[in-house]
Amino acid sequence: MATTGEESVERPLVEPGVLERRRYQADLASEAASGHTLVCLPTGLGKTTVSLLVTAERLHEQGGTSLLLAPTKPLVTQHAEFYRDALTIPDDEIVVFTGEVSPDDREELFERARVVIATPQVVENDLIGGRIDLATTTHLTFDECHRASGNYAYNYIAERYHADAEQPLVTGMSASPGGDEEAIRSVCENLGLSNVAVMTEEDADVADYTHDTSVEWERVTLPDEILAIRDSLVAVIEERLEKLKELGVTRATSADISQRDLNRIRSELQQLIDNDQSEGYEGMSIHAEVMKLRRAVTLAETQSVESLRRYFERQRNAARSSGASKASQRLVSEAKVREAMEQAETYDDLHPKFRRARILLAQCLGIEGGERVIVFTESRDTAETLTEFLGAHFETRKFVGQGDKEGSDGMTQNEQQATLDAFRTGEFEVLVSTSVAEEGLDVPEVDLVLFYEPVPTAIRSIQRKGRTGRQTEGRVMVLLAEDTRDEAYFWKSRHEQSRMTDELQNLKGAAETIESDLAQQGLDAFESDGAASSEAGATAGDGDQSGLSSFAVPGETDPTDEAADTAETDEDEADADDATDEGVVATAAAADDDGVEIVVDQRELDSSIARDLSTREDCETRLETLAVGDYVLSDRVVVERKSVGDFLDTLTGGDRSLFEQVGDAARHYARPVVLVEGDDLYGERNVHPNAIRGALASLAVDFGASVLRTTDESDTADLLHVIAGREQEVADREVSVHGEKGAKTLTEQQEYVVSAIADIGPVTARALLEEFGTVEGVMIANEADLLEVSGVGEVTAERIREVVGSDYDP
């Protein structure tokens, strides 16, 4: 913000006297306004101001709507406050989209808003559900755009925007776009960026606004008690590795085996499973146990004994749960692990890092007269324990993500915002935060950033260091437990951070070359796809378009006028409650005469299928919370989709819900379809092929369902599209989502009651009812009579009698 005596920005739609005029921001904004641009600027130097200046220019000259995406809700809220302060646009025309805003409200708000600031998941959902249209969106900003890798939602939204917008302009913003040139180029390709604008702290215009940030490493030594706990766990790890060695999948038996070697072992075990060798299943279970033990060692060494105690408790609960894995059960029953648990329970301290952190904070806030400190940690358990520990000496509050993770209460959006506001105004002096605060949040400048553990990636390290050193010299300290995994992360962080710094400097010098390469790649891809289109008459969704072929620059249209083939997203680092709109029925315009409509259950958004279908020009997707099925393709066809793993779980885990789901589907739709997705149905698990064939036969014969197979999500999308086309275009059938689940008939209720006994399932339930005539007859049958029924063996008969005849013990 501009202050008295400083020159402020004077532009259309920008509030006079609010923004300080900085030449580097104006230069970056000018470049970003000329084309799809990646803007790289060190943390704390106003990347959001650059985007706001571009937004103001586009809205003034082109009109339409501006959309800004940010990865977390607190960041969205912060951006909205900044835009409302800095733009002359009425506040009610600058709206916020998160999962807390209902889909119907978002649809209405998008129609009248001039600026929309949102998390990517809700925009992704709204695009898939047809609730919003990006045709008149004239500026799209991806904040923290380095996330645009793999299957993150940014990639899908970028593809849709370039395909749908009449006058698209994209700005990507990041302080740390990638660890190397290849990663940076990938971000540009995924978002359709053709220009690269970089400012570093070495630039004269920027240097006036930056200060040195020193990094100091504080080493701590583990006490004998923690070493004893670790040694007990290490002994078990080495015993398990010896067993894997006997299986011939490794030669290494030392507990410090690398993660790369463990990944290789897992691959070899998977090959054994694929070859139907039982050793593979045994080894995979041992491998899972090793991974759990390594996690326990890491917690003991680098976090706290309290975190380890909580982890052990979760493992005990998991081992007691129904369907618990053998790895979990062995883990908690192993003598040396139980010994480590007992040692952890009796240890009356936390970790030497806690005491060292308290001393460092006392020096900063007391002796040196500091005002604010941020403490970062990777673990929510550690964040909570640190908040309680430091709170005995300083005014301390935690800042963690939303949701309830592993029994730990999260914070609501309002609680997060209130905490940040209180920290800014000095109501407390220590903020203990997990990674939720490291990206872009306008946390006030602080006197010290304390890392409870080294950060293994350069991007996150840079984001955190950006919290200090904005107006004055800052200080960053990292706690490191000697001779632990902290050491490995230390060297990895040092190496990657150095490489990132070099890459940003090199990126600045090589921007023109990268832009040229991106442009040529887009031209080559267009020529290749154009030739294929003219030769094969391809339509959107019929080929793999890569590069920038489907990304038009401002003022131009894509010569192919087609969207790219597929777009997959990954929501593992986003707010969980943004991923779906639970319990809400979304509506969308019906498909036109030249296409098909597919209704998708909103819980299917975990896969890429709906996103894939929504990019096809002749397919409209509609999101609903379906009572029956996963996809509705017509008034008579509903599809229940199961991965091979989920399907096999119904046979091995006692989960009979698939048969209930298909039964419900058959009552509502004339042509229920069960779609089994994935390869190696008979080899993925140690399940007898005849058991699998029996389940398939039951679905087809007992429930009247068609059972179809696909190889992957892309294949599934293609098949759904084809079936919908046959139903709606060839057979001229309409799409109809039937109502609530109908009441079961008396026969179905009887089968349901009996099938629930010891999880025996519908087929055996029918056989029992046919033999004994009534539910009561089944209940009073003795074990000998039960054995006379086809499909009932000794184990099943014993389980039935145990369930029916045992005393109730609540």
C-alpha positions in Angstrom: 0.0 0.0 0.0 1.1 3.5 -0.7 2.0 5.7 2.2 2.4 9.5 2.6 5.1 10.9 0.4 5.2 7.9 -1.9 4.0 8.2 -5.5 0.9 6.0 -6.1 -0.4 4.2 -9.1 -3.0 6.2 -11.1 -4.8 4.0 -13.6 -8.4 3.3 -14.7 -10.3 1.1 -12.2 -7.4 1.5 -9.6 -8.2 3.3 -6.4 -6.1 6.5 -6.2 -3.5 6.7 -3.4 -3.7 3.0 -2.5 -0.9 1.3 -4.5 2.7 2.5 -4.3 4.2 3.0 -7.7 7.0 0.5 -8.3 8.7 0.5 -11.7 9.4 -3.2 -11.8 5.7 -4.0 -11.1 4.6 -1.7 -13.9 7.1 -3.3 -16.3 5.9 -6.8 -15.4 2.3 -5.8 -15.7 2.9 -4.3 -19.1 4.6 -7.5 -20.3 1.9 -9.7 -18.8 -0.9 -7.6 -20.5 0.7 -8.3 -23.9 0.3 -12.1 -23.9 0.0 -15.3 -21.8 2.9 -14.7 -19.3 4.7 -16.5 -16.5 5.6 -13.8 -13.9 8.4 -14.7 -11.5 9.1 -12.4 -8.6 10.6 -13.0 -5.2 8.1 -13.5 -2.3 6.8 -10.3 -0.7 7.5 -8.0 -3.7 3.9 -7.8 -5.0 3.1 -10.4 -7.5 -0.6 -9.9 -6.8 -0.2 -6.2 -7.6 1.1 -7.1 -11.0 -1.9 -9.3 -11.6 -4.3 -6.7 -10.3 -2.8 -4.1 -12.7 -3.4 -6.5 -15.6 -6.9 -7.2 -14.5 -7.7 -3.5 -14.2 -6.5 -2.9 -17.8 -8.3 -5.9 -19.2 -11.6 -5.0 -17.5 -11.3 -1.4 -18.6 -10.5 -2.1 -22.2 -12.2 -5.5 -22.9 -14.9 -5.8 -20.2 -16.0 -9.2 -19.2 -14.9 -11.0 -16.0 -11.6 -11.6 -14.4 -10.9 -14.8 -12.6 -8.1 -15.3 -10.0 -7.3 -18.8 -8.7 -5.4 -19.4 -5.5 -4.7 -22.8 -3.9 -6.0 -22.2 -0.4 -9.0 -20.5 1.2 -7.0 -18.1 3.4 -5.1 -17.0 0.3 -8.4 -16.5 -1.6 -9.8 -14.4 1.2 -6.6 -12.3 1.4 -6.7 -11.6 -2.4 -10.3 -10.6 -2.2 -9.6 -8.0 0.5 -6.7 -6.6 -1.5 -8.7 -6.3 -4.7 -11.6 -4.6 -2.9 -9.3 -2.1 -1.4 -7.3 -1.4 -4.5 -9.9 -1.4 -7.3 -12.8 1.1 -7.8 -15.1 -1.8 -8.7 -18.0 -2.1 -6.1 -17.3 -4.7 -3.4 -20.3 -6.8 -4.3 -18.9 -7.3 -7.8 -15.7 -8.8 -6.4 -16.8 -12.2 -5.2 -15.2 -15.2 -3.5 -15.8 -18.8 -4.6 -14.9 -21.6 -2.1 -16.6 -24.8 -1.1 -18.5 -22.9 1.5 -20.5 -21.0 -1.2 -23.3 -23.2 -2.6 -23.2 -24.2 -6.3 -26.5 -22.4 -7.0 -25.2 -19.2 -5.4 -21.9 -19.5 -7.4 -23.8 -19.8 -10.7 -25.7 -16.6 -9.9 -22.7 -14.8 -8.6 -20.6 -15.6 -11.6 -23.2 -14.1 -13.9 -23.0 -10.6 -12.3 -19.4 -10.5 -10.9 -16.6 -8.6 -12.5 -13.9 -10.2 -10.5 -14.1 -13.8 -9.2 -11.5 -15.1 -6.7 -11.6 -18.8 -6.1 -10.0 -22.0 -5.2 -9.4 -24.2 -8.2 -11.5 -27.1 -7.1 -14.8 -25.3 -7.0 -14.1 -23.7 -10.4 -13.2 -27.1 -11.8 -16.5 -28.6 -10.4 -18.5 -25.7 -11.8 -17.0 -26.1 -15.2 -17.7 -29.9 -15.2 -21.2 -29.3 -14.0 -21.9 -26.6 -16.6 -22.6 -24.0 -14.0 -20.2 -21.4 -15.3 -19.0 -20.4 -18.7 -15.6 -18.8 -19.3 -16.5 -17.4 -22.7 -16.5 -13.8 -21.5 -13.6 -14.2 -19.0 -11.0 -11.8 -20.2 -8.2 -12.4 -17.7 -7.3 -15.6 -15.7 -4.6 -15.6 -13.1 -3.1 -18.7 -11.6 -1.5 -17.8 -8.3 1.3 -20.1 -7.0 1.3 -21.5 -10.6 4.2 -23.9 -9.8 1.4 -26.2 -8.7 0.4 -26.7 -12.3 2.0 -30.1 -12.6 0.8 -33.7 -12.7 -3.0 -33.8 -12.3 -3.6 -30.5 -10.4 -6.8 -28.7 -11.1 -5.0 -25.7 -12.7 -4.2 -27.8 -15.8 -7.8 -28.7 -16.6 -9.0 -25.1 -16.0 -6.3 -23.7 -18.3 -7.3 -26.1 -21.0 -11.0 -25.2 -20.7 -10.2 -21.5 -20.6 -8.1 -21.5 -23.7 -10.8 -23.5 -25.5 -13.8 -21.5 -24.3 -12.8 -17.9 -23.9 -13.4 -15.4 -26.6 -10.5 -13.2 -25.6 -8.3 -15.2 -23.3 -5.3 -13.8 -21.4 -3.5 -15.9 -18.8 -1.1 -14.7 -16.1 0.8 -17.3 -14.0 2.5 -16.0 -10.8 5.1 -17.7 -8.6 8.2 -16.9 -6.6 9.5 -20.3 -7.3 8.2 -21.9 -10.5 10.2 -25.0 -10.5 13.5 -26.8 -9.6 14.9 -26.7 -13.1 14.3 -25.4 -16.6 12.3 -28.5 -17.5 9.9 -28.0 -14.6 9.5 -24.3 -15.6 8.8 -25.2 -19.2 6.2 -27.8 -18.0 4.3 -25.2 -16.0 4.2 -22.9 -19.1 3.0 -25.8 -21.3 0.3 -26.8 -18.8 -1.1 -23.3 -18.5 -0.6 -22.3 -22.1 2.0 -19.6 -21.2 4.1 -18.3 -24.1 6.0 -15.4 -22.4 8.3 -15.5 -19.4 8.9 -12.3 -17.3 11.4 -12.6 -14.5 12.7 -10.2 -11.9 15.3 -11.3 -9.3 16.6 -9.6 -6.2 19.7 -8.6 -8.3 17.6 -6.3 -10.5 18.2 -2.6 -9.5 14.5 -1.8 -9.4 13.8 -4.8 -7.1 16.9 -4.5 -4.9 15.5 -1.3 -3.3 12.7 -3.4 -1.8 14.6 -6.4 -0.5 16.9 -7.2 2.4 19.3 -10.0 3.1 17.8 -13.1 4.8 20.4 -15.1 6.7 19.9 -18.8 7.3 21.4 -20.4 10.4 21.4 -24.1 11.2 21.0 -25.2 14.8 22.0 -28.8 15.5 20.6 -30.7 18.4 21.7 -34.1 19.9 19.2 -36.8 20.7 19.1 -38.1 24.3 19.7 -41.7 25.1 16.0 -42.4 25.8 15.0 -41.4 22.3 17.9 -43.3 20.8 16.7 -46.4 22.7 13.2 -46.0 21.2 14.7 -45.6 17.7 17.0 -48.6 18.2 14.1 -50.9 19.1 12.2 -49.8 15.9 15.4 -50.1 13.7 15.9 -53.7 14.9 12.4 -54.6 13.6 13.0 -52.9 10.3 16.2 -54.9 9.8 14.4 -58.1 10.7 11.7 -57.4 8.1 14.4 -56.5 5.5 16.0 -59.8 6.1 12.7 -61.5 5.2 12.6 -59.5 2.0 16.1 -60.6 1.3 15.0 -64.2 1.6 12.4 -63.5 -1.0 15.1 -62.4 -3.3 14.0 -58.8 -3.8 16.8 -57.0 -2.0 20.3 -57.4 -0.8 20.2 -54.5 1.6 19.2 -55.1 5.2 20.3 -51.9 6.8 17.5 -49.7 8.2 19.0 -46.6 6.5 18.0 -48.1 3.1 17.0 -45.3 0.7 13.5 -44.6 -0.4 14.6 -45.2 -4.0 15.6 -48.8 -3.0 12.4 -49.3 -1.2 10.5 -48.2 -4.3 12.5 -50.6 -6.4 11.7 -53.5 -4.0 8.0 -52.7 -4.3 8.2 -52.8 -8.1 9.9 -56.3 -7.9 7.2 -57.5 -5.5 4.5 -56.2 -7.9 6.1 -58.2 -10.7 5.9 -61.4 -8.5 2.2 -60.6 -7.9 1.7 -60.1 -11.6 3.2 -63.5 -12.2 0.7 -65.0 -9.7 3.5 -65.8 -7.1 2.2 -65.9 -3.6 5.6 -64.6 -2.3 4.7 -61.2 -3.9 1.7 -60.8 -1.6 3.7 -61.8 1.5 6.5 -59.4 0.5 4.2 -56.5 -0.2 2.7 -56.9 3.3 6.2 -56.9 4.9 7.1 -53.9 2.7 4.1 -52.0 4.1 5.2 -52.8 7.6 8.7 -51.4 6.9 7.2 -48.2 5.6 5.2 -47.8 8.8 8.2 -48.5 11.0 10.3 -45.9 9.1 7.6 -43.3 9.7 7.7 -44.1 13.4 11.5 -43.8 13.4 11.3 -40.4 11.6 8.8 -39.1 14.2 11.0 -40.2 17.1 14.1 -38.7 15.6 12.9 -35.5 14.2 9.5 -34.6 15.7 8.7 -35.5 19.2 7.9 -38.5 21.4 4.4 -37.1 21.7 4.0 -37.3 17.9 5.2 -40.9 18.1 2.7 -41.7 20.8 -0.1 -40.4 18.7 1.1 -42.4 15.7 1.3 -45.6 17.7 -2.3 -45.0 19.0 -3.6 -44.6 15.4 -1.8 -47.8 14.4 -3.4 -49.6 17.4 -6.8 -48.3 16.3 -6.2 -49.4 12.7 -5.2 -52.9 13.8 -8.4 -53.2 15.8 -10.7 -52.0 13.0 -12.5 -54.4 10.7 -10.6 -55.2 7.5 -7.3 -54.3 9.2 -4.2 -55.2 7.2 -1.8 -57.9 8.3 1.0 -55.3 8.3 -0.9 -53.2 10.9 -1.7 -56.2 13.0 1.9 -57.5 13.0 3.2 -54.0 13.7 1.4 -53.6 17.0 1.9 -57.2 18.1 5.7 -57.3 17.5 7.5 -57.5 20.9 10.2 -54.9 20.1 7.6 -52.4 18.8 5.5 -52.9 21.9 8.7 -52.2 23.9 9.2 -49.0 21.9 5.6 -48.0 22.6 6.1 -48.6 26.4 9.3 -46.5 26.3 7.5 -43.7 24.5 4.7 -43.8 27.1 7.1 -43.5 30.0 9.3 -40.8 28.5 8.5 -37.6 30.3 10.0 -35.2 27.7 9.2 -34.2 24.2 12.3 -33.6 22.1 15.4 -31.4 22.5 14.2 -29.3 19.6 11.4 -28.0 21.8 13.8 -26.6 24.4 16.0 -25.1 21.8 13.1 -23.5 20.1 12.0 -21.9 23.4 15.5 -20.5 23.9 15.7 -19.1 20.4 12.3 -17.4 20.8 13.3 -16.0 24.2 16.4 -14.5 22.6 14.5 -13.0 19.7 11.4 -11.7 21.5 13.0 -10.9 24.8 16.7 -10.0 24.6 16.6 -8.7 21.0 13.2 -6.9 21.4 11.6 -8.7 18.5 7.8 -8.6 18.0 6.8 -11.6 15.9 8.0 -15.1 15.1 6.7 -17.8 12.8 7.5 -21.4 13.6 6.9 -23.9 10.7 6.6 -27.6 11.0 5.6 -30.4 8.6 3.4 -32.2 11.2 0.1 -31.1 12.5 0.7 -33.2 15.6 3.9 -31.3 16.2 2.2 -28.0 15.5 -0.3 -28.7 18.2 2.3 -29.9 20.7 4.5 -26.9 20.0 1.6 -24.5 20.4 0.9 -25.9 23.9 4.6 -26.0 24.9 5.5 -22.5 23.7 2.2 -21.1 25.0 3.5 -21.6 28.5 6.1 -18.9 27.8 4.8 -16.8 24.9 1.5 -15.6 23.4 1.2 -18.5 20.9 -1.5 -19.7 18.5 -1.5 -22.4 15.9 -2.4 -22.0 12.2 -3.3 -25.3 10.4 -5.4 -26.4 7.5 -9.1 -27.2 7.5 -10.7 -30.6 8.0 -10.2 -33.3 10.5 -7.0 -35.2 9.7 -6.1 -38.4 11.6 -8.1 -37.3 14.7 -6.7 -33.8 14.7 -9.1 -30.9 14.6 -8.4 -28.4 11.8 -9.4 -24.7 11.6 -12.3 -23.3 9.7 -11.7 -20.5 7.2 -13.1 -17.9 9.6 -10.8 -19.2 12.4 -7.8 -19.0 10.0 -8.6 -15.4 9.0 -9.2 -14.3 12.6 -5.8 -15.8 13.6 -3.9 -14.0 10.8 -5.7 -10.7 11.6 -4.8 -11.1 15.3 -1.2 -11.8 14.3 -1.0 -8.7 12.1 -2.3 -6.5 14.9 0.1 -7.9 17.5 -2.4 -9.7 19.7 0.0 -12.5 20.0 3.7 -13.0 19.1 4.3 -16.6 18.0 2.5 -18.3 15.1 3.0 -22.0 14.8 2.0 -23.1 11.4 2.0 -26.1 9.1 2.5 -25.7 5.3 -0.8 -24.0 4.9 0.8 -20.5 5.6 3.9 -20.9 3.4 2.4 -20.0 0.0 1.6 -16.4 -0.7 -0.3 -15.5 2.4 0.2 -11.9 3.5 1.6 -12.8 6.9 3.2 -9.7 8.3 7.0 -9.4 8.3 8.5 -11.2 11.2 11.8 -11.0 13.1 12.4 -14.8 12.9 11.2 -17.7 10.9 12.1 -20.9 12.7 11.9 -24.2 10.8 11.3 -27.1 13.2 12.8 -29.4 10.6 14.6 -28.9 7.2 12.3 -28.5 4.3 13.2 -31.1 1.6 12.1 -29.1 -1.4 13.5 -25.8 -2.7 10.1 -24.4 -3.5 8.7 -24.7 0.0 12.0 -23.5 1.5 11.9 -20.3 -0.6 8.2 -19.7 0.2 8.9 -19.9 3.9 12.0 -17.7 3.9 9.8 -15.1 2.1 7.9 -14.5 5.3 10.9 -12.5 6.6 13.3 -9.9 5.3 10.6 -7.8 3.5 11.3 -4.4 5.1 14.3 -5.1 7.2 17.0 -7.7 7.4 15.4 -11.0 8.3 16.6 -14.1 10.1 15.8 -17.8 9.3 16.8 -20.6 11.6 16.5 -24.3 11.0 16.6 -27.0 13.7 18.4 -30.2 12.8 18.6 -33.4 14.8 22.1 -34.8 14.3 22.6 -38.3 12.7 18.9 -38.5 11.6 16.9 -38.0 8.4 17.1 -34.3 9.1 20.7 -34.5 7.8 19.5 -35.9 4.5 16.9 -33.2 4.1 19.4 -30.6 5.0 21.7 -31.5 2.1 18.8 -32.0 -0.2 17.4 -28.6 0.7 20.8 -26.9 0.3 21.4 -28.4 -3.1 17.9 -27.7 -4.5 17.8 -24.2 -3.1 21.1 -23.4 -4.7 19.9 -24.9 -8.0 16.6 -22.9 -7.8 18.5 -19.6 -7.3 20.7 -20.4 -10.3 17.7 -21.5 -12.4 15.8 -18.2 -11.7 18.9 -16.2 -12.7 19.4 -18.4 -15.8 15.7 -18.2 -16.5 15.9 -14.5 -16.7 18.7 -14.7 -19.2 17.1 -17.5 -21.2 13.5 -16.1 -21.2 13.7 -15.3 -24.9 15.0 -18.7 -25.8 12.3 -20.4 -23.8 9.6 -18.3 -25.3 10.9 -19.2 -28.8 11.0 -22.9 -27.9 7.4 -22.8 -26.5 6.2 -21.0 -29.6 7.9 -23.5 -31.9 6.6 -26.4 -29.9 3.1 -25.1 -30.2 3.5 -24.6 -33.9 4.9 -28.1 -34.4 2.0 -29.6 -32.3 -0.5 -27.6 -34.3 0.9 -28.8 -37.6 0.9 -32.4 -36.4 -2.6 -32.2 -35.0 -3.9 -30.3 -38.0 -2.6 -32.9 -40.4 -4.1 -35.7 -38.3 -7.4 -33.8 -38.1 -7.6 -33.2 -41.8 -6.7 -36.8 -42.6 -8.9 -38.6 -40.0 -11.6 -36.0 -39.4 -10.7 -35.9 -35.7 -12.9 -34.2 -33.2 -12.1 -33.0 -29.7 -11.3 -35.9 -27.5 -10.1 -38.1 -30.4 -6.3 -37.5 -30.1 -3.5 -36.5 -27.8 -2.9 -32.8 -28.4 0.1 -31.6 -26.6 2.1 -28.3 -26.3 0.2 -25.1 -27.0 -1.8 -26.1 -30.0 -5.1 -25.5 -28.3 -4.0 -22.3 -26.6 -4.8 -19.2 -28.5 -3.0 -15.9 -27.8 -5.1 -12.8 -27.0 -7.0 -11.5 -29.9 -6.5 -14.7 -31.9 -8.6 -17.8 -32.2 -7.3 -21.4 -32.3 -7.3 -22.5 -36.0 -8.5 -26.0 -35.0 -11.2 -24.6 -32.7 -10.9 -27.7 -30.6 -10.1 -28.3 -26.9 -7.3 -30.6 -25.9 -8.0 -34.3 -25.4 -8.0 -34.8 -21.6 -7.3 -33.0 -18.4 -6.7 -34.7 -15.2 -6.5 -33.1 -11.8 -5.2 -34.0 -8.4 -6.7 -32.6 -5.2 -4.1 -34.2 -2.7 -2.7 -30.7 -1.7 -6.0 -28.8 -1.7 -8.7 -28.2 0.9 -10.7 -31.4 1.1 -14.1 -29.7 1.5 -13.5 -27.8 -1.8 -13.3 -31.0 -3.8 -17.0 -31.8 -3.8 -20.4 -30.2 -3.2 -21.8 -32.9 -0.9 -25.6 -33.2 -0.8 -26.2 -30.5 -3.5 -27.9 -31.2 -6.8 -26.3 -29.1 -9.5 -28.1 -28.2 -12.7 -26.9 -27.3 -16.1 -28.3 -26.6 -19.6 -29.3 -29.8 -21.4 -27.2 -31.0 -24.2 -28.0 -29.5 -27.6 -29.2 -31.5 -30.5 -25.7 -32.2 -31.7 -24.4 -33.8 -28.6 -25.0 -36.0 -25.6 -25.5 -35.3 -21.9 -24.0 -37.4 -19.1 -25.0 -37.0 -15.5 -22.1 -37.6 -13.1 -22.3 -38.3 -9.5 -20.3 -35.6 -7.8 -18.3 -38.2 -5.8 -16.8 -39.3 -9.1 -14.8 -36.1 -9.3 -11.8 -38.0 -7.7 -11.2 -39.5 -11.1 -10.4 -37.7 -14.4 -13.4 -39.1 -16.3 -15.8 -36.2 -15.8 -13.1 -33.7 -16.7 -12.3 -35.7 -19.8 -15.9 -35.9 -20.9 -16.5 -32.2 -20.2 -13.7 -31.2 -22.6 -15.5 -32.9 -25.6 -17.4 -30.5 -27.8 -20.3 -32.9 -28.3 -20.7 -33.8 -24.6 -22.4 -31.9 -21.8 -21.7 -33.0 -18.2 -24.0 -32.4 -15.3 -23.2 -32.9 -11.7 -25.7 -34.4 -9.2 -25.6 -36.2 -6.0 -27.0 -39.4 -7.4 -29.1 -41.8 -5.3 -28.3 -44.6 -7.7 -25.2 -45.3 -9.7 -22.2 -43.2 -10.8 -23.2 -42.1 -14.3 -26.6 -41.8 -15.9 -26.5 -42.2 -19.7 -30.2 -42.3 -20.5 -33.6 -43.0 -19.0 -32.7 -46.7 -18.8 -28.9 -46.9 -18.5 -27.1 -46.3 -15.3 -23.4 -47.2 -14.7 -21.8 -48.3 -11.5 -18.0 -47.9 -11.9 -15.6 -49.9 -9.8 -11.8 -50.1 -10.1 -10.4 -53.7 -10.1 -9.1 -53.0 -6.6 -12.6 -51.9 -5.4 -14.3 -54.8 -7.1 -11.9 -57.3 -5.4 -12.5 -55.6 -2.1 -16.1 -56.8 -2.2 -14.8 -60.4 -2.3 -11.9 -60.1 0.3 -12.9 -57.4 2.7 -16.5 -58.4 3.6 -17.9 -55.3 1.8 -21.1 -56.4 0.0 -22.2 -52.8 -0.9 -21.6 -53.4 -4.6 -24.4 -56.0 -4.7 -26.7 -53.6 -2.9 -25.8 -50.8 -5.2 -26.5 -52.9 -8.3 -29.8 -54.1 -6.8 -30.9 -50.5 -6.3 -29.8 -49.7 -9.9 -31.8 -52.6 -11.2 -34.9 -51.4 -9.5 -34.7 -48.0 -11.1 -33.1 -48.6 -14.5 -33.9 -51.2 -17.1 -30.2 -51.5 -18.2 -27.9 -51.3 -15.2 -24.2 -51.6 -16.1 -21.3 -52.5 -13.9 -18.1 -51.2 -15.3 -14.9 -52.8 -13.9 -11.9 -50.6 -14.6 -8.3 -51.7 -14.7 -6.0 -54.5 -15.8 -5.2 -57.9 -14.4 -8.6 -58.7 -12.7 -7.4 -62.2 -11.9 -3.9 -61.3 -10.8 -4.0 -58.1 -8.8 -5.0 -59.9 -5.5 -4.6 -63.4 -4.2 -8.2 -64.2 -5.0 -9.2 -67.5 -6.6 -10.3 -66.9 -10.2 -13.5 -68.9 -9.6 -14.5 -66.5 -6.8 -14.1 -63.6 -9.2 -16.1 -65.5 -11.9 -18.8 -66.2 -9.4 -19.2 -62.6 -8.5 -19.3 -61.6 -12.1 -21.9 -64.3 -12.8 -24.0 -63.1 -9.8 -24.1 -59.5 -11.1 -25.2 -60.7 -14.5 -27.6 -63.5 -13.6 -28.9 -62.6 -10.2 -29.1 -58.8 -10.8 -29.5 -58.6 -14.5 -26.6 -56.2 -14.9 -24.3 -56.0 -17.9 -20.6 -56.3 -16.8 -18.1 -54.4 -19.0 -14.4 -54.0 -18.7 -12.1 -51.0 -19.4 -8.4 -50.6 -19.1 -8.2 -47.1 -17.4 -10.1 -43.9 -16.8 -9.6 -42.7 -20.4 -11.0 -45.9 -21.7 -13.9 -45.6 -19.3 -14.7 -42.0 -20.6 -14.6 -43.3 -24.2 -17.0 -46.1 -23.4 -19.4 -43.9 -21.5 -19.4 -41.5 -24.4 -20.2 -44.2 -26.9 -23.0 -45.7 -24.8 -24.5 -42.2 -24.3 -24.3 -41.6 -28.0 -26.1 -44.9 -28.8 -28.8 -44.2 -26.3 -29.4 -40.5 -27.0 -28.6 -40.1 -30.6 -29.3 -43.5 -32.1 -32.1 -44.7 -29.9 -33.4 -41.1 -29.3 -33.7 -41.7 -25.6 -33.7 -38.9 -23.0 -31.6 -38.6 -19.9 -33.6 -39.1 -16.8 -32.3 -39.1 -13.2 -34.7 -41.3 -11.2 -35.8 -40.4 -7.7 -34.9 -41.7 -4.3 -34.1 -45.3 -3.7 -37.3 -47.3 -3.7 -38.3 -49.5 -0.8 -37.1 -53.0 -1.0 -39.7 -55.8 -1.6 -40.3 -58.3 1.2 -38.1 -60.8 -0.6 -35.3 -58.3 -0.9 -35.6 -57.4 2.7 -35.4 -61.0 3.8 -32.3 -61.5 1.6 -30.8 -58.3 3.0 -31.3 -59.5 6.6 -29.8 -62.9 6.0 -26.9 -61.6 3.8 -25.8 -59.3 6.7 -25.2 -62.3 9.0 -21.4 -62.7 9.1 -21.2 -60.8 5.8 -22.2 -63.9 3.8 -23.6 -62.0 0.9 -26.7 -62.2 -1.3 -26.0 -65.5 -3.2 -25.6 -67.5 0.0 -28.5 -65.7 1.6 -30.8 -66.9 -1.2 -29.5 -70.5 -0.9 -30.2 -70.4 2.9 -33.7 -68.9 2.5 -34.6 -71.5 -0.2 -33.4 -74.3 2.1 -35.1 -73.1 5.4 -38.0 -71.1 4.0 -37.9 -68.2 6.4 -35.5 -65.8 8.1 -36.5 -67.4 11.4 -35.6 -70.8 10.0 -32.1 -69.7 9.1 -31.6 -68.2 12.5 -32.5 -71.4 14.4 -30.7 -73.8 12.1 -27.9 -75.8 13.7 -24.5 -76.1 12.3 -25.1 -79.5 10.8 -28.2 -78.3 8.9 -26.3 -75.2 7.7 -23.6 -77.4 6.2 -26.2 -79.1 4.0 -26.8 -75.8 2.1 -24.9 -75.3 -1.1 -22.1 -72.8 -0.7 -21.9 -73.0 3.1 -18.7 -74.5 4.4 -17.5 -75.1 8.0 -16.1 -71.6 8.4 -19.3 -69.9 7.2 -21.5 -72.2 9.3 -19.5 -71.5 12.4 -19.6 -67.7 11.8 -23.4 -67.8 11.3 -23.9 -69.7 14.6 -21.5 -67.4 16.4 -23.3 -64.3 15.3 -26.8 -65.7 15.9 -26.1 -67.5 19.1 -23.6 -65.3 21.0 -24.6 -63.0 23.9 -24.9 -59.4 23.0 -22.0 -57.5 24.6 -22.2 -53.7 23.9 
